[in-house]
Amino acid sequence: MSFSLEKKEPCGRLLHRLKTEPKYFQDTQNGLKDFEVRRNDRDYQAGDLLELAEWTPKGFTGRTLTLRIKYLLDDARFCKEGYVVLGTEEC
């Protein structure tokens, strides 16, 4: 579940704006979840930024988190075809 707004940040990193469901948003905010499983349709790279926007079927809640990709797992032995696991950290 991602929406396709991307822009270049002044420091040269790419910012990926992504929708996320409330349960996963809360777990990330609470420090329980430090990864994202995403379709690999954006050429994610270590150092890129993720802006997670909490989203429900009624729309966006207005809550966001900004994270940095610190690790990218793109191995067919461990990831469903076309997907990656992004290790994240707070900015």
PDB file of N, CA, C and O in Angstrom:
ATOM      1  N   MET A   1       0.836  -1.178   0.000  1.00  0.00           N
ATOM      2  CA  MET A   1       0.000   0.000   0.000  1.00  0.00           C
ATOM      3  C   MET A   1       0.881   1.241   0.000  1.00  0.00           C
ATOM      4  O   MET A   1       1.237   1.745   1.065  1.00  0.00           O
ATOM      5  N   SER A   2       1.222   1.719  -1.130  1.00  0.00           N
ATOM      6  CA  SER A   2       2.042   2.915  -1.173  1.00  0.00           C
ATOM      7  C   SER A   2       1.456   3.882  -2.182  1.00  0.00           C
ATOM      8  O   SER A   2       0.795   3.477  -3.138  1.00  0.00           O
ATOM      9  N   PHE A   3       1.702   5.148  -1.963  1.00  0.00           N
ATOM     10  CA  PHE A   3       1.305   6.125  -2.966  1.00  0.00           C
ATOM     11  C   PHE A   3       2.554   6.738  -3.540  1.00  0.00           C
ATOM     12  O   PHE A   3       3.593   6.766  -2.880  1.00  0.00           O
ATOM     13  N   SER A   4       2.472   7.227  -4.752  1.00  0.00           N
ATOM     14  CA  SER A   4       3.681   7.464  -5.530  1.00  0.00           C
ATOM     15  C   SER A   4       4.153   8.911  -5.552  1.00  0.00           C
ATOM     16  O   SER A   4       4.445   9.435  -6.627  1.00  0.00           O
ATOM     17  N   LEU A   5       4.237   9.557  -4.428  1.00  0.00           N
ATOM     18  CA  LEU A   5       4.832  10.882  -4.377  1.00  0.00           C
ATOM     19  C   LEU A   5       6.274  10.731  -3.920  1.00  0.00           C
ATOM     20  O   LEU A   5       6.536  10.200  -2.841  1.00  0.00           O
ATOM     21  N   GLU A   6       7.186  11.188  -4.720  1.00  0.00           N
ATOM     22  CA  GLU A   6       8.597  11.129  -4.377  1.00  0.00           C
ATOM     23  C   GLU A   6       9.216  12.478  -4.698  1.00  0.00           C
ATOM     24  O   GLU A   6       8.780  13.155  -5.629  1.00  0.00           O
ATOM     25  N   LYS A   7      10.211  12.868  -3.950  1.00  0.00           N
ATOM     26  CA  LYS A   7      10.926  14.096  -4.264  1.00  0.00           C
ATOM     27  C   LYS A   7      12.360  13.966  -3.803  1.00  0.00           C
ATOM     28  O   LYS A   7      12.669  13.154  -2.931  1.00  0.00           O
ATOM     29  N   LYS A   8      13.227  14.757  -4.381  1.00  0.00           N
ATOM     30  CA  LYS A   8      14.615  14.781  -3.945  1.00  0.00           C
ATOM     31  C   LYS A   8      14.744  15.692  -2.737  1.00  0.00           C
ATOM     32  O   LYS A   8      14.209  16.801  -2.721  1.00  0.00           O
ATOM     33  N   GLU A   9      15.439  15.227  -1.752  1.00  0.00           N
ATOM     34  CA  GLU A   9      15.733  16.030  -0.572  1.00  0.00           C
ATOM     35  C   GLU A   9      16.995  16.844  -0.853  1.00  0.00           C
ATOM     36  O   GLU A   9      17.801  16.442  -1.692  1.00  0.00           O
ATOM     37  N   PRO A  10      17.187  17.964  -0.180  1.00  0.00           N
ATOM     38  CA  PRO A  10      18.385  18.783  -0.405  1.00  0.00           C
ATOM     39  C   PRO A  10      19.686  18.015  -0.219  1.00  0.00           C
ATOM     40  O   PRO A  10      20.677  18.312  -0.886  1.00  0.00           O
ATOM     41  N   CYS A  11      19.699  17.036   0.675  1.00  0.00           N
ATOM     42  CA  CYS A  11      20.927  16.281   0.926  1.00  0.00           C
ATOM     43  C   CYS A  11      21.138  15.190  -0.120  1.00  0.00           C
ATOM     44  O   CYS A  11      22.124  14.457  -0.047  1.00  0.00           O
ATOM     45  N   GLY A  12      20.236  15.068  -1.089  1.00  0.00           N
ATOM     46  CA  GLY A  12      20.413  14.107  -2.166  1.00  0.00           C
ATOM     47  C   GLY A  12      19.735  12.781  -1.935  1.00  0.00           C
ATOM     48  O   GLY A  12      19.717  11.942  -2.836  1.00  0.00           O
ATOM     49  N   ARG A  13      19.178  12.560  -0.766  1.00  0.00           N
ATOM     50  CA  ARG A  13      18.469  11.313  -0.510  1.00  0.00           C
ATOM     51  C   ARG A  13      17.076  11.394  -1.111  1.00  0.00           C
ATOM     52  O   ARG A  13      16.496  12.474  -1.217  1.00  0.00           O
ATOM     53  N   LEU A  14      16.550  10.259  -1.497  1.00  0.00           N
ATOM     54  CA  LEU A  14      15.201  10.200  -2.024  1.00  0.00           C
ATOM     55  C   LEU A  14      14.231   9.993  -0.867  1.00  0.00           C
ATOM     56  O   LEU A  14      14.484   9.175   0.018  1.00  0.00           O
ATOM     57  N   LEU A  15      13.146  10.713  -0.869  1.00  0.00           N
ATOM     58  CA  LEU A  15      12.102  10.566   0.138  1.00  0.00           C
ATOM     59  C   LEU A  15      10.955   9.796  -0.489  1.00  0.00           C
ATOM     60  O   LEU A  15      10.391  10.221  -1.497  1.00  0.00           O
ATOM     61  N   HIS A  16      10.610   8.659   0.110  1.00  0.00           N
ATOM     62  CA  HIS A  16       9.509   7.821  -0.351  1.00  0.00           C
ATOM     63  C   HIS A  16       8.343   8.020   0.602  1.00  0.00           C
ATOM     64  O   HIS A  16       8.464   7.734   1.794  1.00  0.00           O
ATOM     65  N   ARG A  17       7.234   8.499   0.105  1.00  0.00           N
ATOM     66  CA  ARG A  17       6.040   8.692   0.935  1.00  0.00           C
ATOM     67  C   ARG A  17       5.149   7.479   0.784  1.00  0.00           C
ATOM     68  O   ARG A  17       4.727   7.132  -0.319  1.00  0.00           O
ATOM     69  N   LEU A  18       4.866   6.832   1.921  1.00  0.00           N
ATOM     70  CA  LEU A  18       4.174   5.544   1.923  1.00  0.00           C
ATOM     71  C   LEU A  18       3.004   5.542   2.892  1.00  0.00           C
ATOM     72  O   LEU A  18       3.073   6.119   3.977  1.00  0.00           O
ATOM     73  N   LYS A  19       1.930   4.882   2.480  1.00  0.00           N
ATOM     74  CA  LYS A  19       0.801   4.655   3.379  1.00  0.00           C
ATOM     75  C   LYS A  19       1.149   3.498   4.308  1.00  0.00           C
ATOM     76  O   LYS A  19       1.880   2.584   3.926  1.00  0.00           O
ATOM     77  N   THR A  20       0.619   3.542   5.534  1.00  0.00           N
ATOM     78  CA  THR A  20       0.781   2.412   6.442  1.00  0.00           C
ATOM     79  C   THR A  20      -0.452   2.306   7.331  1.00  0.00           C
ATOM     80  O   THR A  20      -1.023   3.319   7.733  1.00  0.00           O
ATOM     81  N   GLU A  21      -0.852   1.098   7.629  1.00  0.00           N
ATOM     82  CA  GLU A  21      -2.038   0.858   8.454  1.00  0.00           C
ATOM     83  C   GLU A  21      -1.746   1.199   9.915  1.00  0.00           C
ATOM     84  O   GLU A  21      -0.597   1.145  10.352  1.00  0.00           O
ATOM     85  N   PRO A  22      -2.800   1.552  10.673  1.00  0.00           N
ATOM     86  CA  PRO A  22      -2.618   1.996  12.066  1.00  0.00           C
ATOM     87  C   PRO A  22      -1.826   1.026  12.945  1.00  0.00           C
ATOM     88  O   PRO A  22      -0.971   1.470  13.712  1.00  0.00           O
ATOM     89  N   LYS A  23      -2.082  -0.279  12.859  1.00  0.00           N
ATOM     90  CA  LYS A  23      -1.367  -1.244  13.703  1.00  0.00           C
ATOM     91  C   LYS A  23       0.139  -1.172  13.447  1.00  0.00           C
ATOM     92  O   LYS A  23       0.935  -1.139  14.385  1.00  0.00           O
ATOM     93  N   TYR A  24       0.519  -1.147  12.177  1.00  0.00           N
ATOM     94  CA  TYR A  24       1.938  -1.122  11.832  1.00  0.00           C
ATOM     95  C   TYR A  24       2.551   0.239  12.138  1.00  0.00           C
ATOM     96  O   TYR A  24       3.710   0.317  12.545  1.00  0.00           O
ATOM     97  N   PHE A  25       1.792   1.303  11.947  1.00  0.00           N
ATOM     98  CA  PHE A  25       2.265   2.642  12.299  1.00  0.00           C
ATOM     99  C   PHE A  25       2.570   2.697  13.787  1.00  0.00           C
ATOM    100  O   PHE A  25       3.635   3.164  14.193  1.00  0.00           O
ATOM    101  N   GLN A  26       1.627   2.217  14.605  1.00  0.00           N
ATOM    102  CA  GLN A  26       1.798   2.265  16.065  1.00  0.00           C
ATOM    103  C   GLN A  26       2.982   1.423  16.517  1.00  0.00           C
ATOM    104  O   GLN A  26       3.764   1.853  17.364  1.00  0.00           O
ATOM    105  N   ASP A  27       3.118   0.229  15.955  1.00  0.00           N
ATOM    106  CA  ASP A  27       4.249  -0.633  16.322  1.00  0.00           C
ATOM    107  C   ASP A  27       5.583   0.011  15.953  1.00  0.00           C
ATOM    108  O   ASP A  27       6.562  -0.130  16.687  1.00  0.00           O
ATOM    109  N   THR A  28       5.629   0.712  14.829  1.00  0.00           N
ATOM    110  CA  THR A  28       6.843   1.424  14.430  1.00  0.00           C
ATOM    111  C   THR A  28       7.094   2.588  15.378  1.00  0.00           C
ATOM    112  O   THR A  28       8.217   2.788  15.841  1.00  0.00           O
ATOM    113  N   GLN A  29       6.051   3.350  15.663  1.00  0.00           N
ATOM    114  CA  GLN A  29       6.193   4.494  16.561  1.00  0.00           C
ATOM    115  C   GLN A  29       6.643   4.068  17.955  1.00  0.00           C
ATOM    116  O   GLN A  29       7.413   4.780  18.601  1.00  0.00           O
ATOM    117  N   ASN A  30       6.172   2.915  18.424  1.00  0.00           N
ATOM    118  CA  ASN A  30       6.534   2.409  19.750  1.00  0.00           C
ATOM    119  C   ASN A  30       7.899   1.721  19.782  1.00  0.00           C
ATOM    120  O   ASN A  30       8.352   1.300  20.846  1.00  0.00           O
ATOM    121  N   GLY A  31       8.555   1.603  18.631  1.00  0.00           N
ATOM    122  CA  GLY A  31       9.875   0.994  18.586  1.00  0.00           C
ATOM    123  C   GLY A  31       9.859  -0.522  18.506  1.00  0.00           C
ATOM    124  O   GLY A  31      10.913  -1.151  18.609  1.00  0.00           O
ATOM    125  N   LEU A  32       8.692  -1.126  18.325  1.00  0.00           N
ATOM    126  CA  LEU A  32       8.596  -2.586  18.227  1.00  0.00           C
ATOM    127  C   LEU A  32       8.937  -3.098  16.834  1.00  0.00           C
ATOM    128  O   LEU A  32       9.396  -4.230  16.684  1.00  0.00           O
ATOM    129  N   LYS A  33       8.717  -2.277  15.822  1.00  0.00           N
ATOM    130  CA  LYS A  33       8.917  -2.672  14.432  1.00  0.00           C
ATOM    131  C   LYS A  33       9.945  -1.735  13.798  1.00  0.00           C
ATOM    132  O   LYS A  33       9.728  -0.527  13.714  1.00  0.00           O
ATOM    133  N   ASP A  34      11.069  -2.308  13.352  1.00  0.00           N
ATOM    134  CA  ASP A  34      12.122  -1.496  12.736  1.00  0.00           C
ATOM    135  C   ASP A  34      12.436  -1.983  11.321  1.00  0.00           C
ATOM    136  O   ASP A  34      13.593  -2.021  10.902  1.00  0.00           O
ATOM    137  N   PHE A  35      11.389  -2.351  10.607  1.00  0.00           N
ATOM    138  CA  PHE A  35      11.526  -2.813   9.230  1.00  0.00           C
ATOM    139  C   PHE A  35      10.227  -2.543   8.481  1.00  0.00           C
ATOM    140  O   PHE A  35       9.168  -2.361   9.082  1.00  0.00           O
ATOM    141  N   GLU A  36      10.333  -2.521   7.167  1.00  0.00           N
ATOM    142  CA  GLU A  36       9.178  -2.414   6.289  1.00  0.00           C
ATOM    143  C   GLU A  36       9.303  -3.490   5.231  1.00  0.00           C
ATOM    144  O   GLU A  36      10.392  -3.707   4.699  1.00  0.00           O
ATOM    145  N   VAL A  37       8.211  -4.169   4.913  1.00  0.00           N
ATOM    146  CA  VAL A  37       8.167  -5.105   3.797  1.00  0.00           C
ATOM    147  C   VAL A  37       7.379  -4.389   2.708  1.00  0.00           C
ATOM    148  O   VAL A  37       6.208  -4.053   2.890  1.00  0.00           O
ATOM    149  N   ARG A  38       8.031  -4.163   1.582  1.00  0.00           N
ATOM    150  CA  ARG A  38       7.421  -3.353   0.527  1.00  0.00           C
ATOM    151  C   ARG A  38       7.678  -3.948  -0.848  1.00  0.00           C
ATOM    152  O   ARG A  38       8.679  -4.627  -1.074  1.00  0.00           O
ATOM    153  N   ARG A  39       6.751  -3.679  -1.759  1.00  0.00           N
ATOM    154  CA  ARG A  39       6.966  -4.029  -3.160  1.00  0.00           C
ATOM    155  C   ARG A  39       8.170  -3.222  -3.638  1.00  0.00           C
ATOM    156  O   ARG A  39       8.282  -2.032  -3.343  1.00  0.00           O
ATOM    157  N   ASN A  40       9.055  -3.860  -4.364  1.00  0.00           N
ATOM    158  CA  ASN A  40      10.281  -3.193  -4.820  1.00  0.00           C
ATOM    159  C   ASN A  40      10.017  -2.478  -6.146  1.00  0.00           C
ATOM    160  O   ASN A  40      10.538  -2.859  -7.195  1.00  0.00           O
ATOM    161  N   ASP A  41       9.195  -1.434  -6.069  1.00  0.00           N
ATOM    162  CA  ASP A  41       8.825  -0.699  -7.273  1.00  0.00           C
ATOM    163  C   ASP A  41       9.379   0.724  -7.277  1.00  0.00           C
ATOM    164  O   ASP A  41       8.976   1.539  -8.107  1.00  0.00           O
ATOM    165  N   ARG A  42      10.303   1.034  -6.355  1.00  0.00           N
ATOM    166  CA  ARG A  42      10.804   2.401  -6.213  1.00  0.00           C
ATOM    167  C   ARG A  42      12.324   2.495  -6.190  1.00  0.00           C
ATOM    168  O   ARG A  42      12.868   3.569  -5.934  1.00  0.00           O
ATOM    169  N   ASP A  43      13.008   1.410  -6.449  1.00  0.00           N
ATOM    170  CA  ASP A  43      14.475   1.411  -6.393  1.00  0.00           C
ATOM    171  C   ASP A  43      14.977   1.933  -5.046  1.00  0.00           C
ATOM    172  O   ASP A  43      15.823   2.826  -4.991  1.00  0.00           O
ATOM    173  N   TYR A  44      14.450   1.369  -3.972  1.00  0.00           N
ATOM    174  CA  TYR A  44      14.875   1.753  -2.623  1.00  0.00           C
ATOM    175  C   TYR A  44      16.375   1.540  -2.470  1.00  0.00           C
ATOM    176  O   TYR A  44      16.935   0.592  -3.019  1.00  0.00           O
ATOM    177  N   GLN A  45      17.015   2.419  -1.728  1.00  0.00           N
ATOM    178  CA  GLN A  45      18.447   2.321  -1.454  1.00  0.00           C
ATOM    179  C   GLN A  45      18.711   2.654   0.008  1.00  0.00           C
ATOM    180  O   GLN A  45      17.990   3.451   0.607  1.00  0.00           O
ATOM    181  N   ALA A  46      19.749   2.041   0.583  1.00  0.00           N
ATOM    182  CA  ALA A  46      20.166   2.421   1.930  1.00  0.00           C
ATOM    183  C   ALA A  46      20.476   3.914   1.918  1.00  0.00           C
ATOM    184  O   ALA A  46      21.127   4.412   1.000  1.00  0.00           O
ATOM    185  N   GLY A  47      20.006   4.623   2.942  1.00  0.00           N
ATOM    186  CA  GLY A  47      20.181   6.066   3.026  1.00  0.00           C
ATOM    187  C   GLY A  47      18.956   6.844   2.592  1.00  0.00           C
ATOM    188  O   GLY A  47      18.797   8.006   2.969  1.00  0.00           O
ATOM    189  N   ASP A  48      18.077   6.220   1.800  1.00  0.00           N
ATOM    190  CA  ASP A  48      16.828   6.881   1.429  1.00  0.00           C
ATOM    191  C   ASP A  48      15.970   7.093   2.671  1.00  0.00           C
ATOM    192  O   ASP A  48      16.139   6.408   3.680  1.00  0.00           O
ATOM    193  N   LEU A  49      15.061   8.035   2.586  1.00  0.00           N
ATOM    194  CA  LEU A  49      14.138   8.317   3.690  1.00  0.00           C
ATOM    195  C   LEU A  49      12.749   7.789   3.356  1.00  0.00           C
ATOM    196  O   LEU A  49      12.318   7.807   2.203  1.00  0.00           O
ATOM    197  N   LEU A  50      12.067   7.323   4.383  1.00  0.00           N
ATOM    198  CA  LEU A  50      10.673   6.894   4.258  1.00  0.00           C
ATOM    199  C   LEU A  50       9.822   7.815   5.106  1.00  0.00           C
ATOM    200  O   LEU A  50      10.132   8.045   6.275  1.00  0.00           O
ATOM    201  N   GLU A  51       8.771   8.337   4.541  1.00  0.00           N
ATOM    202  CA  GLU A  51       7.775   9.059   5.332  1.00  0.00           C
ATOM    203  C   GLU A  51       6.542   8.163   5.379  1.00  0.00           C
ATOM    204  O   GLU A  51       5.844   7.992   4.379  1.00  0.00           O
ATOM    205  N   LEU A  52       6.288   7.598   6.551  1.00  0.00           N
ATOM    206  CA  LEU A  52       5.129   6.734   6.728  1.00  0.00           C
ATOM    207  C   LEU A  52       3.943   7.582   7.149  1.00  0.00           C
ATOM    208  O   LEU A  52       4.018   8.311   8.138  1.00  0.00           O
ATOM    209  N   ALA A  53       2.857   7.491   6.408  1.00  0.00           N
ATOM    210  CA  ALA A  53       1.640   8.231   6.705  1.00  0.00           C
ATOM    211  C   ALA A  53       0.562   7.234   7.117  1.00  0.00           C
ATOM    212  O   ALA A  53       0.191   6.348   6.347  1.00  0.00           O
ATOM    213  N   GLU A  54       0.067   7.392   8.339  1.00  0.00           N
ATOM    214  CA  GLU A  54      -0.976   6.490   8.831  1.00  0.00           C
ATOM    215  C   GLU A  54      -2.231   6.666   7.977  1.00  0.00           C
ATOM    216  O   GLU A  54      -2.677   7.785   7.723  1.00  0.00           O
ATOM    217  N   TRP A  55      -2.784   5.545   7.545  1.00  0.00           N
ATOM    218  CA  TRP A  55      -3.914   5.556   6.623  1.00  0.00           C
ATOM    219  C   TRP A  55      -4.951   4.519   7.031  1.00  0.00           C
ATOM    220  O   TRP A  55      -4.604   3.391   7.380  1.00  0.00           O
ATOM    221  N   THR A  56      -6.206   4.898   6.987  1.00  0.00           N
ATOM    222  CA  THR A  56      -7.326   3.984   7.223  1.00  0.00           C
ATOM    223  C   THR A  56      -8.227   4.035   5.989  1.00  0.00           C
ATOM    224  O   THR A  56      -8.029   4.891   5.128  1.00  0.00           O
ATOM    225  N   PRO A  57      -9.206   3.146   5.883  1.00  0.00           N
ATOM    226  CA  PRO A  57     -10.126   3.214   4.743  1.00  0.00           C
ATOM    227  C   PRO A  57     -10.851   4.567   4.637  1.00  0.00           C
ATOM    228  O   PRO A  57     -11.345   4.919   3.566  1.00  0.00           O
ATOM    229  N   LYS A  58     -10.915   5.305   5.714  1.00  0.00           N
ATOM    230  CA  LYS A  58     -11.546   6.631   5.689  1.00  0.00           C
ATOM    231  C   LYS A  58     -10.576   7.718   5.224  1.00  0.00           C
ATOM    232  O   LYS A  58     -10.992   8.854   4.993  1.00  0.00           O
ATOM    233  N   GLY A  59      -9.292   7.388   5.084  1.00  0.00           N
ATOM    234  CA  GLY A  59      -8.300   8.351   4.627  1.00  0.00           C
ATOM    235  C   GLY A  59      -7.132   8.478   5.578  1.00  0.00           C
ATOM    236  O   GLY A  59      -6.969   7.676   6.497  1.00  0.00           O
ATOM    237  N   PHE A  60      -6.323   9.493   5.346  1.00  0.00           N
ATOM    238  CA  PHE A  60      -5.143   9.734   6.169  1.00  0.00           C
ATOM    239  C   PHE A  60      -5.541  10.319   7.514  1.00  0.00           C
ATOM    240  O   PHE A  60      -6.480  11.111   7.605  1.00  0.00           O
ATOM    241  N   THR A  61      -4.812   9.919   8.569  1.00  0.00           N
ATOM    242  CA  THR A  61      -5.109  10.407   9.918  1.00  0.00           C
ATOM    243  C   THR A  61      -4.342  11.682  10.250  1.00  0.00           C
ATOM    244  O   THR A  61      -4.686  12.383  11.202  1.00  0.00           O
ATOM    245  N   GLY A  62      -3.316  11.984   9.480  1.00  0.00           N
ATOM    246  CA  GLY A  62      -2.475  13.150   9.751  1.00  0.00           C
ATOM    247  C   GLY A  62      -1.201  12.814  10.512  1.00  0.00           C
ATOM    248  O   GLY A  62      -0.325  13.667  10.653  1.00  0.00           O
ATOM    249  N   ARG A  63      -1.085  11.573  11.008  1.00  0.00           N
ATOM    250  CA  ARG A  63       0.128  11.173  11.729  1.00  0.00           C
ATOM    251  C   ARG A  63       1.156  10.648  10.730  1.00  0.00           C
ATOM    252  O   ARG A  63       0.823   9.873   9.834  1.00  0.00           O
ATOM    253  N   THR A  64       2.413  11.078  10.893  1.00  0.00           N
ATOM    254  CA  THR A  64       3.498  10.623  10.021  1.00  0.00           C
ATOM    255  C   THR A  64       4.746  10.332  10.848  1.00  0.00           C
ATOM    256  O   THR A  64       4.929  10.864  11.943  1.00  0.00           O
ATOM    257  N   LEU A  65       5.581   9.491  10.304  1.00  0.00           N
ATOM    258  CA  LEU A  65       6.901   9.183  10.863  1.00  0.00           C
ATOM    259  C   LEU A  65       7.908   9.255   9.727  1.00  0.00           C
ATOM    260  O   LEU A  65       7.599   8.857   8.604  1.00  0.00           O
ATOM    261  N   THR A  66       9.100   9.753  10.000  1.00  0.00           N
ATOM    262  CA  THR A  66      10.167   9.751   9.005  1.00  0.00           C
ATOM    263  C   THR A  66      11.284   8.839   9.493  1.00  0.00           C
ATOM    264  O   THR A  66      11.785   8.982  10.608  1.00  0.00           O
ATOM    265  N   LEU A  67      11.660   7.906   8.638  1.00  0.00           N
ATOM    266  CA  LEU A  67      12.675   6.905   8.955  1.00  0.00           C
ATOM    267  C   LEU A  67      13.730   6.892   7.858  1.00  0.00           C
ATOM    268  O   LEU A  67      13.480   7.345   6.740  1.00  0.00           O
ATOM    269  N   ARG A  68      14.897   6.377   8.179  1.00  0.00           N
ATOM    270  CA  ARG A  68      15.972   6.199   7.202  1.00  0.00           C
ATOM    271  C   ARG A  68      16.136   4.702   6.951  1.00  0.00           C
ATOM    272  O   ARG A  68      16.083   3.901   7.884  1.00  0.00           O
ATOM    273  N   ILE A  69      16.335   4.333   5.694  1.00  0.00           N
ATOM    274  CA  ILE A  69      16.622   2.940   5.360  1.00  0.00           C
ATOM    275  C   ILE A  69      18.082   2.680   5.704  1.00  0.00           C
ATOM    276  O   ILE A  69      18.983   3.314   5.154  1.00  0.00           O
ATOM    277  N   LYS A  70      18.307   1.744   6.619  1.00  0.00           N
ATOM    278  CA  LYS A  70      19.681   1.409   6.986  1.00  0.00           C
ATOM    279  C   LYS A  70      20.141   0.087   6.368  1.00  0.00           C
ATOM    280  O   LYS A  70      21.340  -0.188   6.307  1.00  0.00           O
ATOM    281  N   TYR A  71      19.185  -0.732   5.908  1.00  0.00           N
ATOM    282  CA  TYR A  71      19.541  -2.023   5.333  1.00  0.00           C
ATOM    283  C   TYR A  71      18.449  -2.436   4.365  1.00  0.00           C
ATOM    284  O   TYR A  71      17.272  -2.165   4.601  1.00  0.00           O
ATOM    285  N   LEU A  72      18.827  -3.084   3.285  1.00  0.00           N
ATOM    286  CA  LEU A  72      17.873  -3.547   2.286  1.00  0.00           C
ATOM    287  C   LEU A  72      18.131  -5.020   2.013  1.00  0.00           C
ATOM    288  O   LEU A  72      19.227  -5.393   1.595  1.00  0.00           O
ATOM    289  N   LEU A  73      17.136  -5.852   2.245  1.00  0.00           N
ATOM    290  CA  LEU A  73      17.230  -7.292   1.957  1.00  0.00           C
ATOM    291  C   LEU A  73      16.426  -7.563   0.694  1.00  0.00           C
ATOM    292  O   LEU A  73      15.206  -7.398   0.668  1.00  0.00           O
ATOM    293  N   ASP A  74      17.128  -7.979  -0.346  1.00  0.00           N
ATOM    294  CA  ASP A  74      16.520  -8.254  -1.647  1.00  0.00           C
ATOM    295  C   ASP A  74      17.073  -9.585  -2.138  1.00  0.00           C
ATOM    296  O   ASP A  74      17.836  -9.636  -3.103  1.00  0.00           O
ATOM    297  N   ASP A  75      16.685 -10.644  -1.471  1.00  0.00           N
ATOM    298  CA  ASP A  75      17.221 -11.978  -1.753  1.00  0.00           C
ATOM    299  C   ASP A  75      16.043 -12.917  -1.981  1.00  0.00           C
ATOM    300  O   ASP A  75      15.201 -13.090  -1.100  1.00  0.00           O
ATOM    301  N   ALA A  76      15.985 -13.517  -3.155  1.00  0.00           N
ATOM    302  CA  ALA A  76      14.865 -14.380  -3.533  1.00  0.00           C
ATOM    303  C   ALA A  76      14.672 -15.566  -2.581  1.00  0.00           C
ATOM    304  O   ALA A  76      13.588 -16.146  -2.525  1.00  0.00           O
ATOM    305  N   ARG A  77      15.720 -15.923  -1.837  1.00  0.00           N
ATOM    306  CA  ARG A  77      15.570 -17.025  -0.884  1.00  0.00           C
ATOM    307  C   ARG A  77      14.710 -16.635   0.310  1.00  0.00           C
ATOM    308  O   ARG A  77      14.125 -17.501   0.961  1.00  0.00           O
ATOM    309  N   PHE A  78      14.627 -15.342   0.605  1.00  0.00           N
ATOM    310  CA  PHE A  78      13.947 -14.885   1.810  1.00  0.00           C
ATOM    311  C   PHE A  78      12.783 -13.935   1.560  1.00  0.00           C
ATOM    312  O   PHE A  78      11.958 -13.724   2.450  1.00  0.00           O
ATOM    313  N   CYS A  79      12.705 -13.365   0.372  1.00  0.00           N
ATOM    314  CA  CYS A  79      11.662 -12.381   0.057  1.00  0.00           C
ATOM    315  C   CYS A  79      10.782 -12.889  -1.075  1.00  0.00           C
ATOM    316  O   CYS A  79      11.258 -13.480  -2.045  1.00  0.00           O
ATOM    317  N   LYS A  80       9.496 -12.645  -0.927  1.00  0.00           N
ATOM    318  CA  LYS A  80       8.560 -12.949  -1.999  1.00  0.00           C
ATOM    319  C   LYS A  80       8.996 -12.186  -3.249  1.00  0.00           C
ATOM    320  O   LYS A  80       9.481 -11.059  -3.149  1.00  0.00           O
ATOM    321  N   GLU A  81       8.829 -12.787  -4.416  1.00  0.00           N
ATOM    322  CA  GLU A  81       9.265 -12.153  -5.658  1.00  0.00           C
ATOM    323  C   GLU A  81       8.678 -10.749  -5.795  1.00  0.00           C
ATOM    324  O   GLU A  81       7.473 -10.547  -5.642  1.00  0.00           O
ATOM    325  N   GLY A  82       9.543  -9.791  -6.082  1.00  0.00           N
ATOM    326  CA  GLY A  82       9.122  -8.404  -6.275  1.00  0.00           C
ATOM    327  C   GLY A  82       9.048  -7.589  -5.007  1.00  0.00           C
ATOM    328  O   GLY A  82       8.637  -6.429  -5.050  1.00  0.00           O
ATOM    329  N   TYR A  83       9.436  -8.164  -3.866  1.00  0.00           N
ATOM    330  CA  TYR A  83       9.367  -7.475  -2.587  1.00  0.00           C
ATOM    331  C   TYR A  83      10.762  -7.372  -1.943  1.00  0.00           C
ATOM    332  O   TYR A  83      11.670  -8.138  -2.266  1.00  0.00           O
ATOM    333  N   VAL A  84      10.901  -6.418  -1.036  1.00  0.00           N
ATOM    334  CA  VAL A  84      12.129  -6.241  -0.264  1.00  0.00           C
ATOM    335  C   VAL A  84      11.767  -6.026   1.196  1.00  0.00           C
ATOM    336  O   VAL A  84      10.643  -5.648   1.527  1.00  0.00           O
ATOM    337  N   VAL A  85      12.737  -6.275   2.056  1.00  0.00           N
ATOM    338  CA  VAL A  85      12.610  -5.950   3.472  1.00  0.00           C
ATOM    339  C   VAL A  85      13.581  -4.803   3.721  1.00  0.00           C
ATOM    340  O   VAL A  85      14.772  -4.906   3.429  1.00  0.00           O
ATOM    341  N   LEU A  86      13.054  -3.709   4.265  1.00  0.00           N
ATOM    342  CA  LEU A  86      13.851  -2.512   4.519  1.00  0.00           C
ATOM    343  C   LEU A  86      14.085  -2.383   6.024  1.00  0.00           C
ATOM    344  O   LEU A  86      13.137  -2.177   6.781  1.00  0.00           O
ATOM    345  N   GLY A  87      15.322  -2.500   6.457  1.00  0.00           N
ATOM    346  CA  GLY A  87      15.663  -2.215   7.842  1.00  0.00           C
ATOM    347  C   GLY A  87      15.647  -0.705   8.031  1.00  0.00           C
ATOM    348  O   GLY A  87      16.226   0.021   7.222  1.00  0.00           O
ATOM    349  N   THR A  88      14.992  -0.216   9.091  1.00  0.00           N
ATOM    350  CA  THR A  88      14.830   1.228   9.264  1.00  0.00           C
ATOM    351  C   THR A  88      15.357   1.698  10.615  1.00  0.00           C
ATOM    352  O   THR A  88      15.513   0.921  11.556  1.00  0.00           O
ATOM    353  N   GLU A  89      15.626   3.013  10.673  1.00  0.00           N
ATOM    354  CA  GLU A  89      16.021   3.652  11.917  1.00  0.00           C
ATOM    355  C   GLU A  89      15.449   5.062  11.928  1.00  0.00           C
ATOM    356  O   GLU A  89      15.141   5.629  10.880  1.00  0.00           O
ATOM    357  N   GLU A  90      15.312   5.616  13.118  1.00  0.00           N
ATOM    358  CA  GLU A  90      14.845   6.997  13.233  1.00  0.00           C
ATOM    359  C   GLU A  90      15.872   7.942  12.629  1.00  0.00           C
ATOM    360  O   GLU A  90      17.071   7.663  12.646  1.00  0.00           O
ATOM    361  N   CYS A  91      15.403   9.040  12.104  1.00  0.00           N
ATOM    362  CA  CYS A  91      16.302  10.061  11.539  1.00  0.00           C
ATOM    363  C   CYS A  91      16.754  10.997  12.626  1.00  0.00           C
ATOM    364  O   CYS A  91      17.515  11.928  12.362  1.00  0.00           O
TER     365      CYS A  91
END
